[in-house]
Amino acid sequence: MNKLILSIFTVFCITFTSSAQDSKTKAPHSIGLHAGAISGLGFSYRYWPSKLGVQITTIPIFRKNGNHFFSAGLSALYTLNEGEKVDLYGYLGNHILSTSKNPNVIYNVGVGFGFKINFLESMDFNMQAGYGMYDLTNQFFTSLTGELGLYYHF
């Protein structure tokens, strides 16, 4: 099922690449897929009209055996340096995870830096790294974090 969703998303992005704005004009809206312990896991929407932006990432997963999973993340984004193809930015994120198999809610927060690599005029790949505080509500610990995202901007 996950491969089907990823395939449909890829076809959607490639199909609409030709209608992208001029690469010199930064598009404020983006949709995509994101995976990160601090900024969330799943489908993602970004609104980034200026140096300051916001990202919302979420996915519910329902299974027949009753083992459900829910992820929701909200992050603030700040552009530090804009390049022609690569932008450097900082982020402050928080993420809530919930599972029903072992009823548990996990809350993570953190900060870090990211690179937004623009390609195909309307697509960008994001790599983020930072410092996270994990499981604030139960068994608190800290660690480094790494996160990835693929976005179509319009």
Backbone as a ProteinNet text record, in pm:
[ID]
protein_1_A
[PRIMARY]
MNKLILSIFTVFCITFTSSAQDSKTKAPHSIGLHAGAISGLGFSYRYWPSKLGVQITTIPIFRKNGNHFFSAGLSALYTLNEGEKVDLYGYLGNHILSTSKNPNVIYNVGVGFGFKINFLESMDFNMQAGYGMYDLTNQFFTSLTGELGLYYHF
[TERTIARY]
81.7	0	86.5	195.5	283.3	350.1	386.4	448.8	349.1	223.6	120.1	103.3	96.2	81.2	201.8	322.9	443.4	445.4	401.1	396.2	297.4	180.3	79.5	131.7	194.5	249.6	357.7	445.2	552.5	495.2	396.6	333.8	267.1	198.5	134.2	236.4	348.3	450.8	514.7	544.5	606.9	509.3	382	280.4	267	273.3	252.9	381.5	495.5	622.6	624.2	564.7	565.9	488	397.7	319.8	381.4	506	571.5	598.9	612.6	645.9	791.7	830.8	969.1	1056.7	1169.9	1254	1307.6	1309.6	1356.6	1249	1124.1	1015	992.3	1004.4	984.8	835.3	789.3	648.4	623.9	517.4	496.5	436.5	368.8	301.9	376.6	383	444	366.1	355.6	301.1	403.3	405.8	503.9	496.1	604.1	621	740.3	725.1	831.6	847.4	970.6	997.5	1098.4	1052.6	1141.4	1086	1175.1	1133.4	1092.1	1142.9	1111.2	1001.8	999.2	902.4	785.5	781.6	666.1	692.6	596.6	604.6	476.1	487.8	369	357.9	232.7	203.7	226.8	285.3	326.7	280.5	248.2	214.8	304.5	362.2	445	388.6	385.5	354.4	475.3	548.8	675.7	679.8	602.6	591	709.9	787.3	901	1011.6	1091.3	1196.4	1137.2	1020.8	954.9	846.8	844.9	745.3	697.3	598.4	543.4	523.1	539.6	521.6	430	330.6	240.8	255.5	280.8	301	216	142.4	57.9	26.9	-3.5	-53.9	-121.3	-241.7	-301.7	-286.7	-253.6	-243.3	-333.7	-432.2	-527.6	-502.5	-494.2	-468.4	-582.2	-599.5	-706.7	-692.9	-568	-547.2	-570	-609.6	-638.6	-517.6	-400.2	-278.9	-269.9	-323	-327.7	-209.2	-174	-59.8	-100.5	-64.3	-93.9	27.8	63.1	175.7	129.2	165.7	134.5	250.7	299.7	411.1	380.8	434.5	422.5	559.7	609.5	743.6	742.9	828.6	855.6	984.4	986.8	1101.6	1151.4	1282.9	1339.5	1455.6	1444.4	1548.2	1668.6	1785	1909.2	1987.8	1984.8	2058.7	1989.5	1952.4	1889.4	1992.9	1999.7	2085.3	2001.2	2066	1992	1927.5	1998.8	1946.1	1936.8	2011.9	2015.4	1991.2	1897.1	1868.4	1906.8	1959.4	1990.4	1884.5	1829.8	1727.3	1741.4	1681.5	1672.8	1529.9	1513.1	1377.1	1363.6	1243.5	1203.7	1079.5	1087.5	976.1	925.6	803.4	747.8	659.8	651.1	591.3	523	399.2	324.3	301.9	334	310.7	217.1	123.5	30.5	11.7	15.7	-8.9	-116.8	-191.3	-298.2	-259.2	-155.4	-113.1	-68.7	19	62.3	24.6	-96.7	-144.1	-35.5	9.2	121.9	116.9	149.8	163.7	305	375.6	513.1	517.6	583.5	596	743.9	785	923.8	931.9	1039.4	1067.6	1215.4	1250.3	1390.7	1415	1543.6	1587.6	1697.6	1717	1823.7	1831.7	1910.6	1932.7	1894.9	1860.1	1824.4	1872.2	1882.9	1913.9	1795.3	1747.8	1640.8	1706.6	1710.3	1776.2	1668.8	1663.3	1561.8	1606.4	1515	1541.1	1410.1	1416.4	1298.4	1208.7	1261.4	1191.5	1079.2	1007.7	895.3	907.2	1022	1042.7	1163.2	1159.2	1277.9	1290.7	1415.5	1451.2	1511.1	1467.2	1512.7	1585.4	1698.5	1773.5	1787.9	1750.2	1755.9	1835.4	1905.7	1978.4	1969.1	1962.9	1950.8	1961.8	1912.1	1916.6	1773.7	1737.8	1601.5	1589.5	1477.9	1439.9	1320.7	1336.3	1240	1160.4	1035.7	947.5	937.4	904.2	895.2	791.9	689.5	580.8	604.6	703.8	725.1	869.3	956	1095.4	1186.6	1202.9	1277.1	1421.2	1465.1	1605.9	1634.7	1761.8	1802.3	1891.7	1893.3	1976.1	1981.2	2068.5	2072.3	1955.8	1916.8	1808.5	1846	1791.8	1805.7	1669.8	1637.2	1504.3	1513.1	1417.4	1415.6	1277.3	1271.5	1144.1	1156.2	1048.2	1038.8	912.8	927.1	816	795.7	668.8	627.2	577.9	636.9	596	517.6	418.1	329.7	290.8
-119.4	0	126.4	125.2	241.8	267.1	159.8	175.7	233.9	196.5	250.3	400.2	441.3	583.8	662	610.9	678.7	687	581.4	582.2	686.4	693	790.8	932.4	957.1	1088.6	1126.5	1033	1059.2	1093.6	1016.7	1044.6	1182	1214.4	1345.3	1457.7	1445.7	1550.8	1565.5	1454.8	1460.5	1518.9	1482.1	1532.3	1683.2	1738.9	1881.9	1963.1	1900.6	1971.9	2074.9	2043.2	2135	2263.1	2261.5	2381.2	2463.4	2432.1	2500.6	2646.4	2724.8	2865.3	2877.7	2997.2	3026.6	2992.7	2927.4	2882.1	2997	3119.5	3234	3284.4	3247	3285.6	3172.7	3204.1	3103	3083.2	2960.6	2929.1	2912.5	2972	2966.8	2835.9	2758.3	2636.6	2512.9	2410.9	2283.3	2169.9	2058.8	1935.8	1826.6	1728.7	1623.5	1515.9	1440.5	1333.8	1369	1348.7	1385.2	1275.1	1250.9	1152.2	1208.4	1232.4	1284.1	1264.2	1237.4	1216.7	1347.3	1459.7	1588.9	1662.5	1653.2	1731	1649.5	1521	1441.3	1340.5	1251.4	1142.9	1140	1138.3	1125	1230.1	1266.5	1367.3	1504.7	1593.4	1720.5	1836.8	1948.4	2073.3	2182.1	2262.8	2375.5	2505.1	2605.8	2741.1	2825.6	2871.6	2940.4	3063.2	3170.5	3286.9	3382.4	3378.3	3468.5	3392.6	3460.9	3391.5	3296.4	3329.3	3249.2	3161.3	3034	2942	2844.2	2763	2663.1	2532.6	2421.2	2288	2205.9	2141	2050	1912.7	1811.6	1675.1	1579.7	1490.2	1396.8	1272.2	1165	1043.5	955.1	908	803.6	669.5	565.9	432.7	339.9	280.9	190	49.4	-47.5	-185.9	-275.7	-387.8	-481.7	-539	-559	-619.9	-521.8	-399.2	-301.5	-222.7	-248.3	-176.1	-48.8	60.1	186.1	274.4	363.8	453.6	591.7	694.4	831.5	918.7	1001.8	1093.5	1232.4	1334.9	1473.5	1562.7	1642.6	1732.4	1873.6	1970.7	2111	2174.6	2239.7	2297.8	2441	2523.4	2657.9	2650.7	2718.4	2717	2859.6	2877.1	3010.3	3001.1	3071.1	3070	3150.1	3086.3	3151.8	3202.5	3125.8	3164.5	3104.4	3189.1	3142.7	3135.9	3021.1	3004.4	2981.2	2967.7	2943.3	2804.6	2704.5	2567.6	2509.3	2565.4	2510.7	2623	2599.6	2695.2	2631.9	2713	2669.9	2728.8	2646.8	2696.4	2633.3	2698.1	2644.5	2601.7	2509	2465.9	2439.1	2458.6	2426.3	2340.1	2216	2125	2056.9	2008.6	1923.4	1818.5	1703	1585.2	1500.4	1462.4	1372.7	1241.4	1131.6	996.3	923.6	849.6	772.6	634.8	531.4	394.4	331.7	238.2	173.8	35.2	-26.9	-160.4	-155.3	-64	-39.7	104.5	130.4	269.1	362.1	446.9	531.9	658.8	769.5	895.4	945	973.8	1021.5	1162.8	1253.8	1391.7	1427	1470.3	1505.7	1651.1	1720.7	1856.3	1866.2	1962	1978.9	2095.4	2122.1	2229.2	2175.3	2242.4	2199.7	2284.4	2234.6	2300.3	2206	2264.3	2182.4	2244.3	2159.3	2201.6	2167.2	2265.2	2243	2248.5	2133.8	2122.1	2121.4	2227.8	2241.4	2169.2	2089.1	2022.4	2013.8	1991.8	1984.2	2108	2221.7	2349.4	2352.6	2243.9	2245.5	2141.8	2080.2	1977.9	2017.2	1979.1	1994.4	1877.5	1845.9	1740.9	1808.8	1768.3	1830.9	1731.8	1774.8	1697.6	1785.9	1733.2	1808.9	1730.5	1802.1	1741.5	1835.9	1779.1	1864.5	1788.3	1850.9	1798.7	1786.9	1668.4	1646.4	1604.4	1641.5	1595	1502.5	1377.8	1274	1227.9	1186.2	1126	1210.8	1337	1430.4	1389	1314.7	1280.1	1151.1	1070.5	942	926.3	879.6	853.9	944.4	1065.8	1170.1	1128.4	1156.8	1143.4	1238	1263.1	1351.7	1276.3	1323.2	1260.4	1349.6	1315.3	1381.1	1330.8	1407.4	1366	1391.8	1312.2	1330.7	1313	1396.8	1395.5	1419.8	1365.2	1377.1	1417	1489.6	1526.4	1546.1	1515.3	1536.6	1617.7	1734.6	1828	1873.8	1895	1959.7	2097.9	2204.1	2338.8	2406.4	2484.5	2553.3	2689.1
0	0	0	82.3	87.6	-46.4	-118	-249.6	-349.5	-339.2	-426.7	-403.6	-278.7	-246.3	-296.6	-274.3	-322.1	-474	-542.9	-689.7	-741.9	-681.7	-723.1	-700.2	-585	-555.8	-657.4	-692.8	-789.3	-926.4	-972.2	-1101.5	-1099.1	-990.6	-976	-989.7	-919.8	-922.3	-1059.2	-1125.5	-1257.9	-1360	-1349.4	-1441.9	-1435.4	-1315.1	-1299.2	-1300.8	-1321.8	-1327.3	-1439	-1551.6	-1665.7	-1638	-1541.8	-1511.3	-1399.2	-1364.5	-1252.9	-1285.7	-1180	-1197.3	-1238.1	-1279.8	-1311.8	-1190.7	-1213.5	-1103.2	-1019	-1071.3	-994.5	-899.2	-918.5	-830.8	-731.2	-602.7	-499	-475.6	-490.6	-468.3	-318.5	-263.4	-118.6	-66.8	-151.9	-107.9	-155.6	-68.9	-106.1	-41.8	-114.4	-57.9	-81.3	7.4	-10.9	94.2	100.8	198.4	285.1	415.9	508.7	613.4	655.6	759.6	857.6	979.8	1082	1221.1	1315.7	1454.4	1521.1	1470.9	1530.3	1454.7	1321.9	1244	1190.4	1214.9	1177.4	1067.6	1051.7	955.7	874.8	740.2	657	549.6	520.3	419	480.7	401.9	457	369.6	435.4	367.8	425.8	337.1	378.7	321.4	405.3	359.7	397.9	295.2	315.8	225.2	259.5	170.8	174.6	282.5	297.3	370	448.6	524.8	629.1	680.5	783.3	721.1	758	704.8	810.8	775.1	865.4	789.8	858.8	799.8	890.2	829.5	900.8	836.2	917.3	866.8	949.1	881.5	955.2	873.1	944.5	879.9	984.9	956	1038	964.4	1037	976.9	1056.8	987.1	1049.7	997.2	1085.2	1045.7	1093.2	1023.8	1057.1	1197.3	1242.4	1373.7	1489.4	1458.9	1563.6	1610	1553.2	1589.9	1505.8	1556.7	1483.2	1520.1	1428.8	1446.2	1396.8	1471.6	1430.8	1457.5	1359.4	1370.2	1328.4	1406.2	1371.3	1413.4	1318.9	1347.6	1300.9	1373	1337.8	1356.6	1251.9	1256.6	1205.3	1265.7	1215.5	1134.6	1019.2	929.2	910.1	903.8	882.5	783.5	671.7	568.6	616.8	615.5	655.5	535.5	425.1	304.9	183.2	87.2	-36.1	-147.1	-212.4	-327.7	-451.6	-564.6	-688.4	-687.1	-636.5	-631.9	-491.5	-395.6	-259.6	-159.4	-66.7	40.7	174	264.4	400.2	492.2	582.2	673.2	810.8	908	1042.7	1069.4	1162.1	1196.2	1345.6	1394	1530.1	1515.7	1560.2	1536.5	1661.6	1652.1	1757.3	1692.4	1756.5	1694.7	1801.4	1774.4	1862.8	1789.7	1856.5	1804.5	1899.2	1842.7	1924.4	1862.2	1945.1	1899.9	1987.2	1929.7	2006.3	2056	1998.6	2042.7	2188.6	2216.9	2353.6	2380.1	2432.5	2441	2494.9	2406.4	2438.9	2354.2	2415.7	2343.1	2368.5	2260.7	2268.9	2212.2	2283.5	2239.3	2226.2	2105.7	2076.3	2032	2068.8	2020.6	1985.9	1900.9	1867.3	1773.5	1749.7	1660.2	1570.4	1457	1368.3	1243.4	1148.8	1020.8	907.6	794.1	678.9	549.9	448.5	312.8	224.8	149.6	52.2	-85.3	-153.6	-282.7	-390.6	-470.8	-575.2	-701.9	-759.7	-886.8	-964.4	-1093.2	-1180.2	-1172.2	-1134.6	-1124	-1021.2	-1001.1	-907.6	-796.5	-784.3	-680.8	-596.4	-469.5	-386.9	-290.4	-259.9	-166.2	-44.6	74.6	197.9	286.6	339.4	438.2	561.1	676.7	801	904.3	989.9	1101.5	1219.7	1339.5	1456.2	1585.8	1689.4	1825.6	1875.8	1924.1	1968.3	2112.8	2171.3	2304.6	2283.2	2319.5	2285.9	2407.4	2379.6	2479.2	2606	2588	2700.8	2804.9	2765.4	2856.6	2934.9	2894.6	2961	3009.8	2921.3	2957.2	2874.8	2921.2	2851.7	2821.9	2696.8	2659.1	2544	2517.5	2408.5	2311.8	2186.6	2084.3	1960.3	1868.4	1738.7	1654.2	1553.8	1465.2	1319.8	1231.1	1087.7	1023.2	926.1	867.2	717.2	642.2	496.6	447.8	336.8	277.1	127.6	55.4	-87.8	-112.5	-178.5	-192.5	-336.6	-370.3	-494	-453.9	-510.6	-472.2	-584.2	-541.7	-636.6	-584.3
[MASK]
++++++++++++++++++++++++++++++++++++++++++++++++++++++++++++++++++++++++++++++++++++++++++++++++++++++++++++++++++++++++++++++++++++++++++++++++++++++++++

